[in-house]
Amino acid sequence: MPRPIARVLLDSPVPQLDRLFDYALPADLIDDALPGVRVRVPLRSAGRVIDAYLIELDTEDDDTRTLAEVDAVVSRAQVLPQRLSTLARRVADRAAGSASDVLRLIVPKRQVRVEKAWLAAGGGRSDAAGDEPAQAESAPEEDTEPTQDGDAPALEADDASQEADDGASSALAPVLPAVAETIALYEGLAEALSDSARAAVEAIPRLGPDGLPEWTRLLAAAAARTVAGGASAVLVVPDYRDLDLLLAALEALAPDAPIARLDSRQTNPDRYRAYLRTLEDAPCIVVGNRSAAYAPVRAGLVALWDDGDSLLAEPLAPGVHARDVALLRQEQEGSALLFAGHTRTTDVERLVETGWIRAITAARRQLPRVVLDTTEDLDRRGQRLPSRAFLTAREAAATGPVLLQVARPGFSPTLVCASCRAPARCASCGGPLGAAHRGATPVCAWCGRGARLWACGSCGGDTVRLAASGSERTAEELGRAFPGVRVIVADGTHPVERVDAKPALVVATRGAEPLAEGGYRAVVLLDGSRMLQAPELRIGESCLRWWSNAAALAAPGAPVHLVGVDGAVARALATWSQASYARAELAERAPLRMPPSVRVAQLEGTPAGVRRALDDIAALQLPPDAVLGPVPIEGDDDGRERALVRFPYAEGARVAGTLRAAVVAEAMGRRRAKGRTPRTTLSVRLDVTEPDL
């Protein structure tokens, strides 16, 4: 007689356990053992019970095979629908990582009371996970029609789902004209949403009539249209400020639409409650940060705002960017996909040039008035604010708030020797010294130690001077230059989300600029040349993004001064041709085989482990210059090495599979030393945006 078996994915970071394991299913667990539930299973090699997800159910005729039994079903809640487990597997395979690491970023920790309430309300029905059993190959639900009496329950579920869709449409009916009006501002956007197309949308750089940035209305309108059509929408933004603005726009354009918020500020019960809501069939709008890209709704739209923001890059293994998750998801589900921003990343531009993504711009462009104050406009004393920008700021500050963007927070993040101008370094760790205020004891930015008895390593001098102005020092200087005008500091230490329309000088670090009522009467972008000097591959497009986002906060017709910068980046801002700049950047990187023209994998580990992996890569016969290194990792006491592998996108599957096999082989070959577990001999990270040797 065939016996039932369960195929489970273990919740373990160990690379050799990243596959499905067969377990026998005891008779007393059959009713509760549904695809997607949490289970506990024995792990024989470790002699313990481990958490796992039940992925598939099956039967086998060969009952002579020795199988361990599932120990327990934790809950009937199907928290891992098949569409999500499939996406997690694809993401992990692309990044040469583990599916369990991906799921750890998505599925919140179980909250028993929340889950019981959800199950009691009907959320735990077998159809709540939204998938057919994994072992059954069937057509999509919308293509199947009931032909027998036994199909009546499924028909009732369809009726309930249809009623929910009709309810969403009728609730949004009053705001649909405003939604259509917003979508009509962008040429071809309505067609893209209807055709489930992939598009890069250049957001209009202005504040709407409600005081919210126009991009929030764009995403809210697209989501409202999607929900009104009976599908869910997933909106992904970089941080909590963007999330709050987007929620405010949804209140106006989708006031009665159900919203599931997924972000790190939520309590554990609230986050789990929102996640369980995304498992239901009724359409909703999911709003959140980078992990929201995985939300297991049946999505008709996935939209990302400002995909160039580093906060959308996942720092935890396997380190997949939300943009890549959205691309894999769209390919799997066939939903509409929007990348919206004031600028365009080279990653998206590459897809536009290949025809994979269509470009959408405003039907009638409205651009900021950008003024370039080049280096020639600064006097010989090296003042930060040239006369033209100073006069503009003084005139504008008489009528309302003025924004001044600076590069760094704090008072003086950089000190130099007063005698020879050499950078002041910490005697303990070599980190840069900075000052919290004028006359303060220098403090190391790395180790936090004070440097009361400091001596210059170059000339022996024992005094320092201020070399850079942070947000606080800039505010102090402007306070003296603009007597009687209030000065507001907005940075990571002093978060400010909104300012009123009264006269003020707002000194903000990049990305921390608050909204101003009615828009800023003038915007001055300081420290541009210093920002461009950062030793980063993408610093040009990053600066253009920071400046463009700040310029979009200006009132209509208000001047935007870029100080001390000329060249291609300045011209792109002045002419608002960010897409052309991304295209030129991509063309420059292609001959150098730098991302995103190619994919880059970074290998770190023991010299032997790295070389064994590179030997496996050599068998793939990639281009001769594919491998860079290996070289010793600076400051690593264990003598580990680092290497880079550059490869075409078409070789992604082969390279990722080879590197993953190398990681597993190294893990299997480890031997435990007495009293301690040795460090992993090899780690791999794909799609490194800033290759470092």
C-alpha positions in Angstrom: 0.0 0.0 0.0 1.5 3.4 -0.9 2.6 5.4 2.0 2.4 9.2 2.3 5.6 11.2 2.5 6.3 14.9 3.1 9.1 16.8 1.3 10.4 19.5 3.6 12.8 22.4 3.5 14.9 22.6 6.6 15.2 26.0 8.3 19.0 25.8 8.4 21.8 28.0 7.1 24.1 25.0 6.5 24.6 24.9 2.7 24.6 21.2 2.3 21.1 21.0 3.8 19.6 23.4 1.1 17.4 20.8 -0.6 14.2 19.0 0.0 14.3 16.0 2.3 11.7 13.1 2.3 10.1 12.2 5.6 7.4 9.6 6.3 4.1 11.1 7.4 2.4 9.5 10.4 -1.3 8.7 10.1 -2.2 11.1 13.0 -0.6 14.1 11.2 -2.1 13.6 7.7 -5.1 15.9 8.3 -2.9 18.8 9.5 0.0 18.2 7.1 -0.8 20.7 4.3 1.7 22.2 1.9 3.1 25.4 3.3 2.7 24.6 7.0 5.5 24.7 9.6 6.7 21.3 10.8 9.3 19.9 13.1 11.4 17.0 11.9 14.4 15.0 13.3 17.8 15.7 11.9 19.6 12.4 12.3 23.1 13.7 11.8 22.7 16.1 14.7 20.5 14.0 16.9 17.9 16.8 17.3 14.6 18.1 16.0 14.7 21.1 13.6 12.1 23.5 12.2 11.1 23.1 8.6 8.5 24.0 6.0 6.4 21.3 4.3 6.8 22.0 0.6 5.2 19.0 -1.1 3.1 15.9 -0.3 3.5 12.7 -2.2 3.1 8.9 -2.0 5.5 6.1 -2.7 5.0 2.4 -3.3 8.5 1.4 -2.0 7.9 1.3 1.7 11.2 -0.5 2.3 13.2 2.8 2.1 14.1 3.9 5.6 12.6 7.3 6.3 12.4 9.3 9.5 9.0 10.5 10.5 7.7 14.1 10.7 7.8 14.8 14.4 5.0 17.4 14.6 2.9 19.9 12.6 3.4 23.2 14.4 0.2 24.8 13.0 -2.3 24.4 10.2 -1.5 27.9 9.0 -0.1 27.6 5.5 2.4 30.4 5.8 4.5 29.3 2.8 2.4 29.1 -0.4 3.9 27.4 -3.4 4.3 30.6 -5.3 6.5 32.0 -2.5 8.6 28.8 -2.1 9.2 28.8 -5.9 10.3 32.4 -5.8 12.6 31.8 -2.9 14.2 28.9 -4.7 14.7 30.9 -7.8 16.2 33.9 -5.9 18.5 31.6 -4.0 19.7 29.8 -7.1 20.4 33.1 -8.9 22.5 34.3 -6.0 24.2 30.9 -5.2 22.6 31.0 -1.8 20.2 29.0 0.4 16.4 29.1 0.1 16.1 29.0 3.9 18.2 32.2 4.1 15.7 33.9 1.7 12.7 32.7 3.6 14.2 33.9 6.9 13.9 37.5 5.4 10.3 37.0 4.4 8.3 34.9 6.8 8.0 36.6 10.2 8.5 34.8 13.5 5.3 33.0 14.5 3.0 34.8 16.9 0.7 32.2 18.4 -2.2 34.5 19.5 -2.3 36.3 16.1 -2.2 33.1 14.2 -5.0 31.5 16.2 -7.2 34.5 15.7 -6.5 34.4 12.0 -7.3 30.7 11.7 -10.5 31.2 13.7 -11.6 33.9 11.3 -11.2 31.5 8.4 -7.7 32.4 7.3 -6.5 28.8 7.6 -8.7 27.2 4.9 -6.8 24.9 2.7 -7.3 27.4 -0.2 -6.0 30.3 1.8 -2.4 29.7 0.7 -3.7 30.2 -2.8 -2.1 27.2 -4.5 -3.0 23.7 -5.6 -1.1 20.9 -3.9 2.5 20.8 -5.1 2.3 17.2 -6.3 -0.7 17.9 -8.6 0.0 19.4 -12.0 -3.2 21.4 -12.8 -4.3 24.4 -14.8 -4.6 27.8 -13.1 -7.8 28.2 -11.1 -9.3 30.7 -13.4 -9.0 28.2 -16.4 -10.8 25.3 -14.6 -14.5 24.9 -14.4 -16.4 22.6 -12.0 -18.0 19.6 -13.7 -19.0 17.5 -10.7 -21.0 18.0 -7.5 -17.8 17.7 -5.5 -16.6 21.0 -7.0 -19.3 23.0 -5.2 -17.1 24.2 -2.3 -14.5 25.5 -4.8 -17.3 27.3 -6.6 -18.3 29.0 -3.4 -14.8 30.1 -2.7 -14.7 31.6 -6.2 -17.9 33.4 -5.5 -16.5 34.8 -2.2 -13.4 35.9 -4.0 -15.5 37.6 -6.8 -17.5 39.4 -4.1 -14.3 40.7 -2.5 -13.1 41.9 -5.9 -16.5 43.6 -6.6 -16.4 45.2 -3.2 -12.9 46.6 -3.8 -14.1 48.0 -7.2 -17.2 49.7 -5.7 -15.3 51.1 -2.7 -12.8 52.7 -5.0 -15.4 54.0 -7.5 -15.5 57.6 -6.1 -11.7 58.1 -6.5 -11.2 56.4 -9.9 -11.5 59.7 -11.8 -8.6 61.1 -9.8 -6.7 57.9 -10.3 -7.2 58.0 -14.0 -6.1 61.7 -14.0 -2.9 60.9 -12.3 -2.1 57.9 -14.6 -2.8 60.1 -17.6 0.1 62.4 -16.7 2.4 59.7 -17.9 2.4 58.7 -21.6 1.8 55.0 -22.0 1.4 54.2 -18.3 -2.2 53.1 -18.6 -1.3 50.7 -21.4 1.6 49.3 -19.4 -0.7 48.6 -16.5 -3.3 47.0 -18.7 -0.7 44.8 -20.6 1.2 43.7 -17.4 4.3 45.3 -18.9 7.6 46.1 -17.4 8.4 49.9 -17.4 10.8 52.4 -16.1 8.9 55.6 -15.2 10.4 59.0 -14.8 8.5 60.6 -12.0 7.4 64.2 -12.3 9.7 66.2 -10.0 7.2 68.3 -8.1 4.9 68.4 -5.1 1.3 67.6 -5.7 -1.7 69.9 -4.7 -1.9 68.0 -1.4 1.7 68.8 -0.6 2.9 65.2 -1.2 5.6 64.4 -3.8 4.2 63.5 -7.1 5.8 60.1 -7.1 3.6 59.0 -4.2 0.5 59.8 -6.2 1.9 57.9 -9.1 2.4 54.7 -7.1 -0.9 55.1 -5.2 -2.8 55.6 -8.4 -1.3 52.6 -10.1 -2.0 50.5 -7.0 -5.6 51.7 -6.8 -6.2 50.9 -10.4 -4.8 47.4 -9.9 -6.9 46.7 -6.8 -10.0 48.0 -8.5 -9.3 45.4 -11.3 -9.3 42.6 -8.7 -5.6 42.0 -8.1 -3.2 42.9 -5.4 -0.4 45.5 -5.7 3.1 45.5 -4.0 4.7 48.9 -3.5 8.4 48.8 -2.3 10.1 51.9 -1.0 13.6 52.4 0.6 12.8 53.8 4.1 10.2 54.7 6.7 9.9 58.4 5.5 9.0 57.2 2.0 6.6 54.6 3.4 4.8 57.3 5.5 4.4 59.6 2.5 3.1 56.7 0.3 0.6 55.8 3.0 -0.7 59.4 3.0 -1.1 59.3 -0.8 -3.0 56.0 -0.5 -5.4 57.6 2.0 -6.3 60.0 -0.8 -6.4 57.8 -3.9 -7.3 54.5 -2.3 -9.1 55.4 0.9 -11.0 52.1 1.4 -8.6 49.7 -0.1 -7.2 47.1 2.4 -3.5 47.8 3.1 -0.9 45.4 4.5 2.1 47.3 5.8 5.4 45.4 6.1 8.3 47.2 7.7 10.8 46.9 10.5 9.1 49.5 12.7 6.2 47.3 13.4 5.8 45.1 16.5 6.2 41.4 15.9 2.4 40.7 16.3 1.6 43.5 13.8 4.1 42.4 11.3 2.9 38.8 11.5 -0.8 39.9 11.3 0.0 41.9 8.1 1.9 38.9 6.6 -1.0 36.6 7.2 -3.2 39.1 5.4 -1.0 38.8 2.3 -1.8 35.0 2.3 -5.5 35.6 1.6 -7.1 35.7 -1.8 -8.9 39.0 -1.4 -6.9 41.8 -3.1 -4.9 44.3 -1.1 -2.1 46.8 -1.3 1.2 45.8 0.2 3.4 48.6 1.3 6.8 48.1 2.8 10.6 48.1 2.5 12.9 45.8 0.6 11.5 42.5 2.0 8.0 43.5 0.9 9.1 42.6 -2.7 8.5 38.9 -1.6 4.9 39.5 -0.2 3.0 36.3 -1.2 -0.1 38.1 -2.6 -1.4 37.3 -6.1 0.2 40.5 -7.5 -1.1 42.4 -10.5 1.5 45.1 -9.9 4.9 45.3 -8.3 6.4 48.8 -8.1 9.7 50.0 -6.7 10.5 53.6 -5.9 14.1 54.8 -6.3 15.8 51.5 -6.9 19.2 53.2 -6.8 18.9 53.7 -3.0 21.3 51.4 -1.1 18.6 50.6 1.4 17.0 48.3 -1.2 20.1 46.2 -1.3 19.8 43.3 1.2 22.9 43.1 3.4 22.1 39.6 4.7 22.8 36.4 2.8 22.2 35.8 0.0 22.2 39.6 -0.5 19.7 39.9 -3.4 18.6 43.5 -4.3 14.9 44.1 -4.2 15.1 45.1 -7.9 16.3 41.6 -8.9 13.6 40.0 -6.7 10.9 42.1 -8.5 12.3 41.0 -11.9 12.3 37.3 -11.0 8.8 37.7 -9.5 7.4 39.4 -12.6 8.9 36.7 -14.8 7.2 34.1 -12.6 3.8 35.7 -12.2 3.4 37.9 -15.2 2.4 41.0 -13.2 3.0 44.6 -14.2 6.3 45.9 -13.0 7.3 49.6 -12.5 10.6 51.0 -11.6 9.9 54.7 -10.7 12.4 57.4 -9.9 13.6 60.9 -10.6 16.7 59.3 -12.0 17.4 56.0 -13.7 20.0 53.5 -12.5 22.4 51.9 -15.0 20.9 48.6 -14.0 17.5 49.6 -15.3 19.0 51.4 -18.3 20.6 48.2 -19.3 17.2 46.5 -19.4 15.7 49.4 -21.3 18.4 49.2 -23.9 17.8 45.4 -24.3 14.1 46.0 -24.8 13.1 44.1 -21.7 11.7 47.3 -20.1 9.9 50.1 -21.8 10.7 53.7 -20.8 7.8 56.0 -19.7 8.0 59.8 -19.3 5.5 62.5 -18.4 3.2 63.5 -21.1 4.1 67.1 -20.3 7.4 67.5 -18.6 7.8 70.0 -15.7 11.4 70.5 -14.8 13.1 72.3 -11.9 15.0 75.5 -12.6 18.6 74.4 -12.0 21.4 77.0 -11.8 25.1 75.8 -12.0 27.4 77.7 -9.7 30.7 76.3 -10.9 34.1 76.4 -9.2 34.8 79.7 -10.9 31.9 81.3 -9.0 33.7 80.6 -5.6 36.0 83.4 -4.5 39.7 82.8 -3.7 39.1 82.2 0.0 37.3 79.0 -0.8 33.9 79.9 0.6 31.3 77.3 0.4 28.4 79.5 -0.7 29.1 81.7 -3.8 27.7 85.2 -3.9 24.9 84.3 -6.4 23.6 81.4 -4.3 24.0 83.5 -1.2 21.8 86.3 -2.6 19.3 83.8 -3.8 19.1 82.1 -0.4 18.8 85.4 1.4 16.0 86.6 -0.9 14.1 83.3 -0.7 14.5 83.0 3.1 12.5 86.2 3.5 9.4 84.4 2.1 9.7 80.8 3.2 12.0 77.8 3.9 15.3 77.3 2.0 17.0 73.9 1.7 20.8 73.6 1.9 22.0 70.0 1.3 25.4 69.0 2.8 27.5 65.9 2.4 28.0 64.9 6.0 26.3 65.1 9.5 27.9 66.4 12.7 30.1 69.4 13.3 33.4 68.7 11.7 33.7 65.1 10.5 37.3 65.6 9.3 40.3 67.2 11.1 43.8 67.9 9.7 47.1 68.9 11.1 47.3 72.6 11.6 50.9 72.7 10.4 51.1 70.4 7.3 47.4 69.8 6.6 47.8 66.0 6.7 44.6 64.1 7.8 44.5 63.7 11.5 44.4 59.9 12.3 43.7 57.9 15.5 46.9 56.6 17.1 45.1 53.4 18.1 43.3 52.2 14.9 44.3 54.8 12.2 40.7 56.0 11.8 39.8 59.7 11.0 39.5 62.1 13.8 36.5 64.5 14.0 35.1 67.1 16.4 31.6 67.2 17.9 31.7 71.0 18.3 34.2 73.9 18.2 37.0 73.3 20.8 35.9 69.7 21.5 38.4 66.9 22.0 39.0 65.1 18.7 37.3 61.7 18.6 38.0 58.7 16.3 35.1 57.9 13.9 36.1 54.2 14.0 36.9 53.2 17.5 35.4 56.2 19.4 38.6 56.9 21.4 39.4 60.5 22.3 42.7 62.0 21.2 43.7 64.4 23.9 47.5 64.1 23.3 47.6 63.8 19.5 50.7 64.2 17.4 50.9 64.4 13.6 52.6 61.3 12.1 54.0 63.5 9.2 55.4 66.6 10.9 55.0 66.0 14.6 52.6 68.9 15.1 50.2 68.7 18.1 47.3 70.9 17.0 44.5 70.2 14.6 42.2 72.4 12.6 38.7 71.9 11.1 38.9 70.7 7.5 35.3 69.9 6.7 31.9 71.2 7.7 29.1 68.9 8.7 25.5 69.8 9.0 25.9 71.3 12.5 28.9 73.4 11.7 27.1 74.6 8.5 24.1 75.5 10.6 26.3 77.5 13.0 27.9 79.4 10.1 24.6 80.2 8.4 23.2 81.3 11.7 25.8 84.1 11.8 25.3 84.9 8.1 21.5 85.1 8.3 20.7 86.8 11.6 17.1 86.6 12.6 16.4 83.5 10.5 15.7 80.2 12.2 18.0 77.4 11.3 16.8 73.7 11.3 19.2 70.8 11.2 17.9 67.6 9.6 20.1 64.5 9.6 20.3 61.0 11.1 20.8 62.4 14.6 18.1 65.1 14.2 15.3 63.6 12.0 12.8 66.1 10.7 10.0 65.0 8.4 8.2 68.3 7.7 8.7 72.0 8.1 6.1 74.8 7.8 6.0 77.6 5.3 7.6 80.2 7.6 11.1 81.6 6.7 13.8 79.1 7.7 17.2 77.7 6.6 17.0 73.9 6.6 20.4 72.2 6.6 20.0 68.6 5.7 22.2 65.7 4.8 21.5 63.8 1.6 18.4 61.7 1.9 17.2 63.3 5.1 15.6 66.4 3.6 12.2 67.1 5.1 9.1 68.1 3.1 8.4 71.8 3.2 4.8 73.2 3.1 4.3 74.6 -0.4 7.9 73.5 -1.4 11.2 75.1 -0.7 11.5 78.7 -2.0 15.1 77.8 -3.0 17.4 74.8 -2.9 21.2 75.0 -2.6 23.2 71.8 -3.1 26.6 72.2 -1.3 29.6 69.9 -1.1 29.0 68.5 -4.6 32.7 68.2 -5.5 33.4 66.5 -2.2 30.6 64.0 -2.8 31.9 63.2 -6.3 35.4 62.4 -4.9 34.2 59.3 -3.1 36.1 56.2 -4.4 33.0 54.4 -5.6 32.1 53.1 -9.0 28.6 54.5 -8.9 29.3 57.8 -7.2 28.3 59.8 -10.3 24.8 58.3 -10.5 24.4 58.3 -6.7 25.1 62.1 -6.6 22.7 62.7 -9.5 20.1 60.8 -7.6 20.7 62.7 -4.3 20.6 66.1 -6.1 17.5 65.2 -8.2 15.5 64.1 -5.2 16.4 67.3 -3.4 15.5 69.4 -6.5 12.1 67.7 -6.7 11.3 69.3 -3.3 11.5 72.8 -4.6 8.4 75.0 -5.1 7.3 75.6 -8.7 9.8 77.9 -10.4 12.1 78.0 -7.4 15.8 78.1 -8.2 18.0 75.1 -7.5 21.7 76.0 -7.2 24.4 73.3 -7.6 27.6 74.7 -6.1 31.1 73.9 -7.3 30.3 71.1 -9.8 30.6 71.0 -13.5 31.0 68.2 -16.0 28.6 65.4 -17.2 26.8 65.0 -13.8 26.1 68.7 -13.5 24.9 69.0 -17.1 22.5 66.0 -16.6 21.0 67.7 -13.6 20.7 71.1 -15.3 19.0 69.6 -18.4 17.2 66.9 -16.4 18.5 64.2 -18.7 19.2 61.5 -16.1 18.4 58.7 -18.5 21.0 60.0 -21.0 23.6 60.1 -18.2 22.8 56.5 -17.2 23.1 55.5 -20.9 26.5 57.1 -21.1 27.7 55.6 -17.8 26.7 52.1 -19.1 28.5 52.6 -22.3 31.7 53.6 -20.4 31.6 50.5 -18.2 31.0 48.0 -20.9 34.6 48.0 -22.3 35.9 47.8 -18.7 33.6 44.8 -17.9 32.2 46.5 -14.8 28.7 46.1 -13.4 26.0 46.3 -14.5 27.4 45.5 -18.0 28.4 42.1 -16.5 27.6 40.3 -13.3 30.2 40.1 -10.6 30.7 37.4 -8.0 32.9 37.9 -5.0 34.6 35.0 -3.3 36.2 35.1 0.2 37.8 32.3 2.2 41.0 30.5 2.9 43.5 30.5 0.1 43.0 26.8 -0.6 39.2 27.2 -0.6 39.2 30.2 -3.0 41.6 28.5 -5.4 39.5 25.3 -5.5 36.5 27.4 -6.4 38.4 29.2 -9.1 39.5 25.9 -10.6 35.9 24.9 -10.9 35.1 28.3 -12.6 38.0 27.8 -15.0 36.2 24.6 -16.3 33.4 26.9 -17.5 35.7 28.5 -20.1 34.7 32.1 -19.3 36.5 35.0 -21.0 40.3 35.2 -20.2 39.9 38.3 -18.0 36.9 36.9 -16.0 38.8 36.3 -12.8 40.5 39.1 -10.8 42.7 38.0 -7.9 42.9 36.3 -5.5 44.5 38.8 -3.2 44.9 38.9 0.6 42.0 40.6 2.5 43.5 43.7 4.2 43.3 43.5 7.9 42.1 39.9 8.1 44.1 38.1 10.8 43.1 34.6 9.5 45.0 35.1 6.2 41.8 34.8 4.0 41.8 35.9 0.4 39.3 37.6 -2.0 38.7 37.1 -5.7 36.2 38.5 -8.2 34.6 36.6 -11.1 33.0 38.7 -13.9 30.7 36.9 -16.3 27.9 37.6 -18.8 24.3 37.4 -17.8 23.8 34.4 -20.1 26.3 32.5 -18.0 24.5 33.3 -14.7 23.0 29.9 -14.1 26.2 28.0 -14.8 28.4 30.3 -12.7 25.9 30.4 -9.7 25.5 26.6 -9.8 29.3 26.1 -9.9 29.9 28.5 -7.0 27.1 27.0 -4.9 28.5 23.5 -5.4 32.0 24.8 -4.4 30.5 26.3 -1.2 28.8 23.0 -0.4 31.9 21.0 -1.1 34.0 23.2 1.2 31.4 22.9 3.9 31.3 19.1 3.6 35.0 19.0 3.8 35.3 20.9 7.0 36.6 19.2 10.1 35.7 20.3 13.6 38.6 21.3 15.8 38.5 20.5 19.5 36.5 23.0 21.5 35.4 25.2 18.5 33.8 25.3 15.1 36.1 26.5 12.4 35.0 29.5 10.3 33.4 28.9 6.9 36.3 28.2 4.4 34.4 29.8 1.5 31.7 32.4 1.1 30.2 33.7 -2.2 28.2 36.9 -2.9 26.8 37.5 -6.4 25.9 40.8 -8.1 28.4 42.9 -6.2 27.8 46.5 -7.2 31.1 47.9 -5.8 33.8 45.3 -6.6 36.7 45.7 -4.2 40.2 44.1 -4.5 
